[in-house]
Amino acid sequence: MKQKKPLSSKYNMSLGLLPAIITMILGQFICQEVAIYIGLGAAILQLYFYYGRKEKKANFILDITSIILLALAIATLFHKKYCPQGLVSITIEVSIIIPLFIVFLHKKKFINYLLQRKKVENRHHFLQGAEASIVSSRVIFILGGVHFVIFTILILLKKMYDPPIFWILFNLAPILVFALSILLNQAAINYFNKTMAVSEHYPIVNKQGDVIGRASREDLLNNNGQHIFPVIRIAIIANNEILLCKRSHKSLIEKEKVDVPLESFLYYNETISRGVERIIKENLLKINEKTQPLYHFTYLFQSEGINQLVYFFSLDVDKKQVADCFRKRDAKFWTLNAIRHKIATPFFSSLLQEEFEHIDQVIYTREKYKES
């Protein structure tokens, strides 16, 4: 099953400020006009990354940054005094924040207007990018506001024109505002991903096992078969006998029917291998870590309560290792013949009925191989 992080770094739309940061930094060392041209080139490359692919995502921050750099580049061709030397950083900062703030104030109207002009297949990705842009811009406004307050205080104190302070306010501070916006937005994304990783959420998958969404435990309990959730099931085998026990009365489906003892929903952002490892550690304390379960097959189990994409495994053990693990659930080892006589009855769970023919054949083939 393919796993994805809840939020990728591509949703850090403040990365659209990178061309501006490049221009500001280069402007401290090379000709101001050349720095603008290089920054515009970086903006064009970044625009291709967001809009030149199949999954087009809106990045209003990058759009505005590109427009401002394009305007400055054009201005250099017609006006020698388009921007005083040494003030390109503060000019870019103000020129980006003001129109971005106007878009933020009218975000609903602006987004709805643009969505009407987008093809249906592109609207979902565009809307995701637009919402991420709005979220990222809030950090920019906060840091820009702090810069403005400090700027105002120093003007009132008449210290703005001291050379070190002037350079910090007009050159260094704009770079820090934009750079910190990127870092803080990325930190927020990383924090969100870590929070989601430890929360009790479950992946929603399609029939191929690709994650297409997530659900809380409450969503899972009240799902009523609307979505598919991945489930890991492990049959315990010892001396060609299968350990079976009653399902819990709290089970979502097949309550108190006889079944394999190890079953669990996969957690969100958890791989199949980690899920298997977790289930074994939680239930089989005496099992050697080197003992690895064998994967058999995956199948879709549909019911009125919940649809499951089942990943079925088996684990060969010594009976002594699991003797006391499932005593409360009336666990005991069953021979294959005993199971065959009852497998078609409601005594066993429907899930076990789906799996038994395969596991029976596996054990039979293995024994035949040993005899030869």
C-alpha positions as a Markdown table, in Angstrom:
| # | Residue | x | y | z |
|---|---|---|---|---|
| 1 | Met | 0.0 | 0.0 | 0.0 |
| 2 | Lys | 1.3 | 3.4 | -1.0 |
| 3 | Gln | 1.7 | 5.7 | 2.0 |
| 4 | Lys | 1.7 | 9.5 | 1.9 |
| 5 | Lys | 2.4 | 12.1 | 4.5 |
| 6 | Pro | -0.7 | 14.1 | 5.5 |
| 7 | Leu | 0.9 | 17.3 | 4.2 |
| 8 | Ser | 3.8 | 17.6 | 1.8 |
| 9 | Ser | 6.3 | 20.4 | 1.7 |
| 10 | Lys | 4.7 | 21.4 | -1.7 |
| 11 | Tyr | 1.9 | 22.9 | 0.4 |
| 12 | Asn | 4.4 | 25.4 | 2.0 |
| 13 | Met | 3.3 | 28.1 | -0.5 |
| 14 | Ser | 5.6 | 30.7 | 1.1 |
| 15 | Leu | 8.3 | 28.9 | -0.9 |
| 16 | Gly | 7.0 | 31.3 | -3.6 |
| 17 | Leu | 9.1 | 33.9 | -1.9 |
| 18 | Leu | 12.3 | 32.2 | -2.9 |
| 19 | Pro | 12.8 | 34.3 | -6.1 |
| 20 | Ala | 12.4 | 37.5 | -4.0 |
| 21 | Ile | 14.9 | 36.3 | -1.4 |
| 22 | Ile | 17.4 | 35.4 | -4.2 |
| 23 | Thr | 17.0 | 38.9 | -5.6 |
| 24 | Met | 17.4 | 40.6 | -2.2 |
| 25 | Ile | 20.6 | 38.6 | -1.3 |
| 26 | Leu | 22.2 | 39.1 | -4.8 |
| 27 | Gly | 21.3 | 42.8 | -4.7 |
| 28 | Gln | 23.8 | 43.1 | -1.8 |
| 29 | Phe | 26.7 | 41.9 | -3.8 |
| 30 | Ile | 26.1 | 42.5 | -7.5 |
| 31 | Cys | 24.3 | 45.1 | -9.7 |
| 32 | Gln | 20.8 | 45.6 | -8.6 |
| 33 | Glu | 19.3 | 45.2 | -12.1 |
| 34 | Val | 21.2 | 41.9 | -12.7 |
| 35 | Ala | 19.9 | 40.6 | -9.3 |
| 36 | Ile | 16.3 | 41.4 | -10.4 |
| 37 | Tyr | 16.8 | 39.5 | -13.8 |
| 38 | Ile | 18.1 | 36.4 | -12.0 |
| 39 | Gly | 15.3 | 36.5 | -9.5 |
| 40 | Leu | 12.7 | 36.8 | -12.3 |
| 41 | Gly | 14.4 | 33.7 | -14.0 |
| 42 | Ala | 14.0 | 31.8 | -10.7 |
| 43 | Ala | 10.4 | 32.8 | -10.5 |
| 44 | Ile | 9.7 | 31.5 | -14.1 |
| 45 | Leu | 11.2 | 28.2 | -13.2 |
| 46 | Gln | 9.1 | 27.9 | -10.1 |
| 47 | Leu | 6.0 | 28.9 | -12.0 |
| 48 | Tyr | 6.6 | 25.9 | -14.2 |
| 49 | Phe | 6.9 | 23.6 | -11.2 |
| 50 | Tyr | 3.4 | 24.7 | -10.0 |
| 51 | Tyr | 1.5 | 25.3 | -13.2 |
| 52 | Gly | 3.4 | 23.3 | -15.9 |
| 53 | Arg | 2.4 | 19.9 | -14.6 |
| 54 | Lys | -0.7 | 17.8 | -14.7 |
| 55 | Glu | -1.6 | 18.5 | -11.0 |
| 56 | Lys | -1.7 | 22.3 | -11.2 |
| 57 | Lys | -1.7 | 24.0 | -7.8 |
| 58 | Ala | -2.3 | 27.7 | -7.3 |
| 59 | Asn | 0.4 | 29.6 | -5.4 |
| 60 | Phe | -0.8 | 33.2 | -5.0 |
| 61 | Ile | 2.4 | 34.1 | -3.2 |
| 62 | Leu | 4.5 | 33.0 | -6.1 |
| 63 | Asp | 2.2 | 34.7 | -8.6 |
| 64 | Ile | 2.5 | 38.0 | -6.9 |
| 65 | Thr | 6.2 | 37.6 | -6.4 |
| 66 | Ser | 6.6 | 36.9 | -10.1 |
| 67 | Ile | 4.5 | 39.9 | -11.1 |
| 68 | Ile | 6.5 | 42.3 | -8.9 |
| 69 | Leu | 9.8 | 41.0 | -10.2 |
| 70 | Leu | 8.5 | 41.3 | -13.8 |
| 71 | Ala | 7.4 | 44.8 | -13.2 |
| 72 | Leu | 10.8 | 45.8 | -11.7 |
| 73 | Ala | 12.6 | 44.1 | -14.6 |
| 74 | Ile | 10.5 | 46.1 | -17.1 |
| 75 | Ala | 11.0 | 49.3 | -15.1 |
| 76 | Thr | 14.8 | 48.9 | -15.3 |
| 77 | Leu | 14.5 | 49.1 | -19.1 |
| 78 | Phe | 12.7 | 52.5 | -19.1 |
| 79 | His | 13.5 | 54.3 | -15.9 |
| 80 | Lys | 16.9 | 54.8 | -14.5 |
| 81 | Lys | 15.5 | 55.9 | -11.1 |
| 82 | Tyr | 12.9 | 53.0 | -10.9 |
| 83 | Cys | 14.2 | 52.2 | -7.4 |
| 84 | Pro | 16.9 | 54.0 | -5.4 |
| 85 | Gln | 20.1 | 52.0 | -5.1 |
| 86 | Gly | 20.2 | 49.9 | -1.9 |
| 87 | Leu | 16.4 | 49.9 | -1.4 |
| 88 | Val | 15.4 | 47.0 | -3.6 |
| 89 | Ser | 14.9 | 44.7 | -0.7 |
| 90 | Ile | 12.4 | 46.9 | 1.2 |
| 91 | Thr | 10.7 | 47.8 | -2.2 |
| 92 | Ile | 10.2 | 44.1 | -3.0 |
| 93 | Glu | 8.9 | 43.3 | 0.6 |
| 94 | Val | 6.3 | 46.1 | 0.6 |
| 95 | Ser | 5.3 | 45.4 | -3.1 |
| 96 | Ile | 4.6 | 41.8 | -2.3 |
| 97 | Ile | 2.9 | 42.1 | 1.0 |
| 98 | Ile | 0.4 | 44.8 | 0.0 |
| 99 | Pro | -1.2 | 43.0 | -2.9 |
| 100 | Leu | -1.1 | 39.7 | -1.1 |
| 101 | Phe | -3.0 | 41.3 | 1.8 |
| 102 | Ile | -5.6 | 42.6 | -0.6 |
| 103 | Val | -6.1 | 39.1 | -2.0 |
| 104 | Phe | -6.3 | 37.8 | 1.6 |
| 105 | Leu | -9.0 | 40.3 | 2.5 |
| 106 | His | -11.1 | 39.2 | -0.5 |
| 107 | Lys | -10.0 | 35.6 | -0.6 |
| 108 | Lys | -13.5 | 34.0 | -1.0 |
| 109 | Lys | -14.5 | 36.2 | -4.0 |
| 110 | Phe | -11.1 | 35.9 | -5.6 |
| 111 | Ile | -10.9 | 32.1 | -5.3 |
| 112 | Asn | -14.5 | 31.6 | -6.5 |
| 113 | Tyr | -13.9 | 33.8 | -9.5 |
| 114 | Leu | -10.8 | 31.9 | -10.5 |
| 115 | Leu | -12.5 | 28.5 | -9.9 |
| 116 | Gln | -15.2 | 29.4 | -12.4 |
| 117 | Arg | -12.5 | 29.7 | -15.1 |
| 118 | Lys | -10.8 | 26.4 | -14.3 |
| 119 | Lys | -11.6 | 23.1 | -15.9 |
| 120 | Val | -13.4 | 20.6 | -13.6 |
| 121 | Glu | -10.5 | 18.2 | -13.5 |
| 122 | Asn | -8.1 | 21.0 | -12.3 |
| 123 | Arg | -10.4 | 22.6 | -9.7 |
| 124 | His | -9.6 | 20.3 | -6.8 |
| 125 | His | -5.8 | 20.8 | -7.1 |
| 126 | Phe | -6.3 | 24.5 | -7.7 |
| 127 | Leu | -8.5 | 24.9 | -4.6 |
| 128 | Gln | -6.0 | 23.0 | -2.4 |
| 129 | Gly | -3.2 | 25.3 | -3.6 |
| 130 | Ala | -5.3 | 28.4 | -3.1 |
| 131 | Glu | -6.2 | 27.5 | 0.5 |
| 132 | Ala | -2.6 | 26.6 | 1.3 |
| 133 | Ser | -1.5 | 30.0 | -0.1 |
| 134 | Ile | -3.9 | 31.8 | 2.2 |
| 135 | Val | -2.7 | 29.8 | 5.2 |
| 136 | Ser | 1.0 | 30.5 | 4.4 |
| 137 | Ser | 0.4 | 34.2 | 3.8 |
| 138 | Arg | -0.8 | 34.7 | 7.4 |
| 139 | Val | 2.7 | 34.1 | 8.7 |
| 140 | Ile | 4.1 | 36.6 | 6.2 |
| 141 | Phe | 1.6 | 39.2 | 7.5 |
| 142 | Ile | 2.6 | 38.6 | 11.1 |
| 143 | Leu | 6.4 | 38.9 | 10.4 |
| 144 | Gly | 5.8 | 41.9 | 8.1 |
| 145 | Gly | 3.7 | 43.6 | 10.8 |
| 146 | Val | 6.5 | 43.1 | 13.3 |
| 147 | His | 8.9 | 44.7 | 10.8 |
| 148 | Phe | 6.6 | 47.6 | 10.3 |
| 149 | Val | 6.2 | 48.2 | 14.1 |
| 150 | Ile | 9.9 | 48.2 | 14.7 |
| 151 | Phe | 10.3 | 50.5 | 11.7 |
| 152 | Thr | 7.8 | 52.9 | 13.2 |
| 153 | Ile | 9.3 | 52.9 | 16.6 |
| 154 | Leu | 12.8 | 53.7 | 15.2 |
| 155 | Ile | 11.4 | 56.6 | 13.2 |
| 156 | Leu | 9.7 | 58.0 | 16.3 |
| 157 | Leu | 13.0 | 57.6 | 18.2 |
| 158 | Lys | 14.8 | 59.3 | 15.2 |
| 159 | Lys | 17.4 | 56.5 | 15.0 |
| 160 | Met | 16.4 | 55.1 | 11.6 |
| 161 | Tyr | 19.2 | 56.9 | 9.7 |
| 162 | Asp | 22.0 | 55.5 | 11.8 |
| 163 | Pro | 24.0 | 53.5 | 9.2 |
| 164 | Pro | 23.9 | 50.0 | 10.9 |
| 165 | Ile | 20.2 | 50.4 | 11.8 |
| 166 | Phe | 19.4 | 51.7 | 8.3 |
| 167 | Trp | 21.0 | 48.7 | 6.7 |
| 168 | Ile | 19.3 | 46.2 | 9.0 |
| 169 | Leu | 15.8 | 47.8 | 8.4 |
| 170 | Phe | 16.1 | 48.3 | 4.7 |
| 171 | Asn | 18.2 | 45.3 | 3.6 |
| 172 | Leu | 18.5 | 42.6 | 6.2 |
| 173 | Ala | 15.0 | 42.7 | 7.8 |
| 174 | Pro | 13.1 | 42.1 | 4.5 |
| 175 | Ile | 15.2 | 39.0 | 3.8 |
| 176 | Leu | 14.6 | 37.8 | 7.4 |
| 177 | Val | 10.8 | 38.4 | 7.1 |
| 178 | Phe | 10.6 | 36.2 | 3.9 |
| 179 | Ala | 13.1 | 33.5 | 5.0 |
| 180 | Leu | 11.4 | 33.1 | 8.5 |
| 181 | Ser | 8.0 | 32.9 | 6.7 |
| 182 | Ile | 9.3 | 29.8 | 4.8 |
| 183 | Leu | 10.9 | 28.2 | 7.9 |
| 184 | Leu | 7.9 | 28.8 | 10.2 |
| 185 | Asn | 5.4 | 27.5 | 7.6 |
| 186 | Gln | 7.6 | 24.4 | 7.1 |
| 187 | Ala | 7.8 | 23.9 | 10.9 |
| 188 | Ala | 4.0 | 24.1 | 11.1 |
| 189 | Ile | 3.7 | 21.4 | 8.4 |
| 190 | Asn | 6.2 | 19.2 | 10.1 |
| 191 | Tyr | 4.4 | 19.6 | 13.5 |
| 192 | Phe | 1.1 | 18.8 | 11.8 |
| 193 | Asn | 2.5 | 15.6 | 10.3 |
| 194 | Lys | 4.0 | 14.5 | 13.6 |
| 195 | Thr | 0.7 | 15.1 | 15.4 |
| 196 | Met | -1.2 | 13.2 | 12.8 |
| 197 | Ala | 1.3 | 10.3 | 12.9 |
| 198 | Val | 0.5 | 9.7 | 16.6 |
| 199 | Ser | -3.2 | 10.4 | 16.5 |
| 200 | Glu | -5.7 | 7.5 | 16.2 |
| 201 | His | -6.6 | 7.9 | 12.6 |
| 202 | Tyr | -7.1 | 5.3 | 9.9 |
| 203 | Pro | -6.4 | 5.5 | 6.2 |
| 204 | Ile | -9.2 | 5.3 | 3.6 |
| 205 | Val | -8.0 | 3.3 | 0.6 |
| 206 | Asn | -9.2 | 2.3 | -2.8 |
| 207 | Lys | -9.4 | -1.3 | -4.1 |
| 208 | Gln | -5.7 | -1.2 | -5.1 |
| 209 | Gly | -4.6 | -0.2 | -1.6 |
| 210 | Asp | -3.7 | 3.4 | -2.4 |
| 211 | Val | -4.5 | 5.9 | 0.4 |
| 212 | Ile | -7.1 | 8.4 | -0.7 |
| 213 | Gly | -8.1 | 9.9 | 2.6 |
| 214 | Arg | -8.2 | 9.4 | 6.4 |
| 215 | Ala | -10.8 | 8.9 | 9.1 |
| 216 | Ser | -11.0 | 9.3 | 12.8 |
| 217 | Arg | -12.1 | 6.3 | 15.0 |
| 218 | Glu | -15.6 | 7.9 | 15.2 |
| 219 | Asp | -15.7 | 8.1 | 11.4 |
| 220 | Leu | -14.7 | 4.5 | 11.1 |
| 221 | Leu | -17.4 | 3.3 | 13.6 |
| 222 | Asn | -20.1 | 5.2 | 11.8 |
| 223 | Asn | -18.9 | 4.5 | 8.3 |
| 224 | Asn | -21.7 | 2.0 | 7.3 |
| 225 | Gly | -19.7 | 0.5 | 4.4 |
| 226 | Gln | -19.1 | 3.8 | 2.6 |
| 227 | His | -15.3 | 3.5 | 2.6 |
| 228 | Ile | -12.6 | 0.8 | 2.5 |
| 229 | Phe | -10.2 | 0.5 | 5.4 |
| 230 | Pro | -7.0 | -1.7 | 5.3 |
| 231 | Val | -6.9 | -4.5 | 7.9 |
| 232 | Ile | -4.1 | -6.9 | 8.8 |
| 233 | Arg | -4.9 | -10.5 | 9.8 |
| 234 | Ile | -2.4 | -13.0 | 11.0 |
| 235 | Ala | -3.1 | -16.8 | 11.3 |
| 236 | Ile | -0.9 | -18.5 | 14.0 |
| 237 | Ile | 0.2 | -22.0 | 12.9 |
| 238 | Ala | 1.9 | -24.7 | 15.0 |
| 239 | Asn | 2.5 | -28.3 | 13.8 |
| 240 | Asn | 0.0 | -27.8 | 11.0 |
| 241 | Glu | -2.7 | -26.7 | 13.4 |
| 242 | Ile | -4.3 | -23.3 | 13.4 |
| 243 | Leu | -4.9 | -21.3 | 16.6 |
| 244 | Leu | -8.5 | -20.0 | 16.6 |
| 245 | Cys | -10.5 | -18.1 | 19.2 |
| 246 | Lys | -13.7 | -16.1 | 19.6 |
| 247 | Arg | -13.9 | -12.6 | 18.2 |
| 248 | Ser | -14.6 | -9.9 | 20.7 |
| 249 | His | -18.2 | -8.8 | 21.4 |
| 250 | Lys | -16.9 | -5.3 | 20.7 |
| 251 | Ser | -15.8 | -6.2 | 17.1 |
| 252 | Leu | -17.5 | -4.1 | 14.4 |
| 253 | Ile | -18.5 | -7.2 | 12.4 |
| 254 | Glu | -18.7 | -11.0 | 13.0 |
| 255 | Lys | -19.1 | -10.6 | 16.8 |
| 256 | Glu | -18.1 | -13.7 | 18.9 |
| 257 | Lys | -17.6 | -16.0 | 15.9 |
| 258 | Val | -14.5 | -18.2 | 15.8 |
| 259 | Asp | -11.6 | -16.6 | 13.9 |
| 260 | Val | -7.8 | -16.1 | 13.8 |
| 261 | Pro | -6.6 | -14.2 | 17.0 |
| 262 | Leu | -4.6 | -11.5 | 15.4 |
| 263 | Glu | -6.4 | -8.7 | 13.5 |
| 264 | Ser | -6.0 | -4.9 | 13.5 |
| 265 | Phe | -6.9 | -1.9 | 11.4 |
| 266 | Leu | -3.9 | -0.2 | 9.9 |
| 267 | Tyr | -3.1 | 3.2 | 11.4 |
| 268 | Tyr | -2.8 | 6.3 | 9.3 |
| 269 | Asn | 0.7 | 6.8 | 8.0 |
| 270 | Glu | 1.7 | 3.3 | 9.1 |
| 271 | Thr | 3.2 | 0.9 | 6.6 |
| 272 | Ile | 2.0 | -2.8 | 6.3 |
| 273 | Ser | 5.3 | -4.1 | 7.7 |
| 274 | Arg | 5.2 | -1.8 | 10.7 |
| 275 | Gly | 1.5 | -2.7 | 11.3 |
| 276 | Val | 2.4 | -6.4 | 11.3 |
| 277 | Glu | 5.3 | -5.7 | 13.7 |
| 278 | Arg | 3.0 | -3.7 | 16.0 |
| 279 | Ile | 0.4 | -6.4 | 16.1 |
| 280 | Ile | 2.9 | -9.1 | 17.0 |
| 281 | Lys | 4.6 | -7.1 | 19.7 |
| 282 | Glu | 1.3 | -6.2 | 21.3 |
| 283 | Asn | 0.0 | -9.8 | 21.4 |
| 284 | Leu | 2.9 | -12.2 | 21.3 |
| 285 | Leu | 5.5 | -11.3 | 23.9 |
| 286 | Lys | 7.4 | -14.5 | 23.7 |
| 287 | Ile | 7.9 | -14.6 | 20.0 |
| 288 | Asn | 11.5 | -14.3 | 18.7 |
| 289 | Glu | 12.0 | -11.0 | 16.8 |
| 290 | Lys | 13.6 | -13.0 | 14.0 |
| 291 | Thr | 10.4 | -14.9 | 13.4 |
| 292 | Gln | 8.8 | -13.3 | 10.4 |
| 293 | Pro | 5.2 | -13.8 | 9.3 |
| 294 | Leu | 4.5 | -15.0 | 5.7 |
| 295 | Tyr | 2.3 | -12.8 | 3.5 |
| 296 | His | -0.3 | -14.8 | 1.5 |
| 297 | Phe | -2.7 | -12.5 | -0.4 |
| 298 | Thr | -4.9 | -9.5 | -0.2 |
| 299 | Tyr | -8.7 | -9.5 | -0.7 |
| 300 | Leu | -11.6 | -7.1 | -0.4 |
| 301 | Phe | -14.2 | -8.1 | 2.2 |
| 302 | Gln | -17.4 | -6.2 | 1.9 |
| 303 | Ser | -20.1 | -6.0 | 4.6 |
| 304 | Glu | -22.8 | -3.7 | 5.7 |
| 305 | Gly | -20.8 | -2.6 | 8.7 |
| 306 | Ile | -17.5 | -1.8 | 7.1 |
| 307 | Asn | -15.6 | -2.6 | 4.0 |
| 308 | Gln | -12.1 | -4.0 | 4.5 |
| 309 | Leu | -9.0 | -4.5 | 2.3 |
| 310 | Val | -7.5 | -7.5 | 4.1 |
| 311 | Tyr | -3.8 | -8.2 | 4.1 |
| 312 | Phe | -3.5 | -11.9 | 5.2 |
| 313 | Phe | -0.4 | -13.3 | 6.8 |
| 314 | Ser | 0.5 | -16.5 | 8.7 |
| 315 | Leu | 3.0 | -17.0 | 11.5 |
| 316 | Asp | 4.7 | -20.4 | 12.4 |
| 317 | Val | 5.3 | -20.7 | 16.1 |
| 318 | Asp | 5.9 | -23.2 | 18.9 |
| 319 | Lys | 2.7 | -23.9 | 20.9 |
| 320 | Lys | 4.5 | -23.0 | 24.1 |
| 321 | Gln | 5.1 | -19.5 | 22.8 |
| 322 | Val | 1.4 | -18.7 | 22.6 |
| 323 | Ala | 0.0 | -20.9 | 25.3 |
| 324 | Asp | -1.2 | -18.1 | 27.5 |
| 325 | Cys | -1.7 | -15.3 | 25.0 |
| 326 | Phe | -5.4 | -15.7 | 24.2 |
| 327 | Arg | -6.8 | -17.7 | 27.1 |
| 328 | Lys | -9.5 | -15.1 | 27.8 |
| 329 | Arg | -10.8 | -15.7 | 24.3 |
| 330 | Asp | -11.1 | -19.5 | 24.6 |
| 331 | Ala | -8.3 | -20.0 | 22.2 |
| 332 | Lys | -7.3 | -23.5 | 21.1 |
| 333 | Phe | -5.5 | -25.1 | 18.2 |
| 334 | Trp | -7.6 | -26.7 | 15.5 |
| 335 | Thr | -6.6 | -29.4 | 13.1 |
| 336 | Leu | -7.3 | -28.8 | 9.4 |
| 337 | Asn | -9.8 | -31.7 | 9.3 |
| 338 | Ala | -11.7 | -30.3 | 12.2 |
| 339 | Ile | -11.9 | -26.9 | 10.5 |
| 340 | Arg | -12.9 | -28.4 | 7.1 |
| 341 | His | -16.0 | -30.1 | 8.7 |
| 342 | Lys | -17.4 | -26.8 | 10.0 |
| 343 | Ile | -15.9 | -24.1 | 7.7 |
| 344 | Ala | -19.1 | -23.7 | 5.7 |
| 345 | Thr | -21.2 | -23.1 | 8.8 |
| 346 | Pro | -21.9 | -19.8 | 10.6 |
| 347 | Phe | -19.7 | -21.1 | 13.5 |
| 348 | Phe | -16.6 | -19.6 | 11.8 |
| 349 | Ser | -16.3 | -16.0 | 10.7 |
| 350 | Ser | -16.8 | -15.1 | 7.1 |
| 351 | Leu | -13.3 | -13.7 | 7.0 |
| 352 | Leu | -11.8 | -17.1 | 8.0 |
| 353 | Gln | -14.0 | -18.8 | 5.4 |
| 354 | Glu | -12.4 | -16.5 | 2.7 |
| 355 | Glu | -8.9 | -17.4 | 3.9 |
| 356 | Phe | -9.1 | -21.1 | 4.9 |
| 357 | Glu | -9.0 | -22.7 | 1.4 |
| 358 | His | -5.7 | -20.9 | 0.7 |
| 359 | Ile | -4.0 | -21.6 | 4.0 |
| 360 | Asp | -5.2 | -25.2 | 3.9 |
| 361 | Gln | -3.6 | -25.6 | 0.5 |
| 362 | Val | -0.4 | -23.9 | 1.7 |
| 363 | Ile | 0.0 | -26.3 | 4.6 |
| 364 | Tyr | -0.9 | -29.3 | 2.5 |
| 365 | Thr | 1.7 | -28.4 | -0.2 |
| 366 | Arg | 4.3 | -27.7 | 2.5 |
| 367 | Glu | 3.8 | -31.1 | 4.1 |
| 368 | Lys | 4.0 | -32.9 | 0.7 |
| 369 | Tyr | 7.2 | -31.1 | 0.0 |
| 370 | Lys | 8.7 | -32.3 | 3.3 |
| 371 | Glu | 7.7 | -35.9 | 2.5 |
| 372 | Ser | 9.5 | -35.8 | -0.8 |
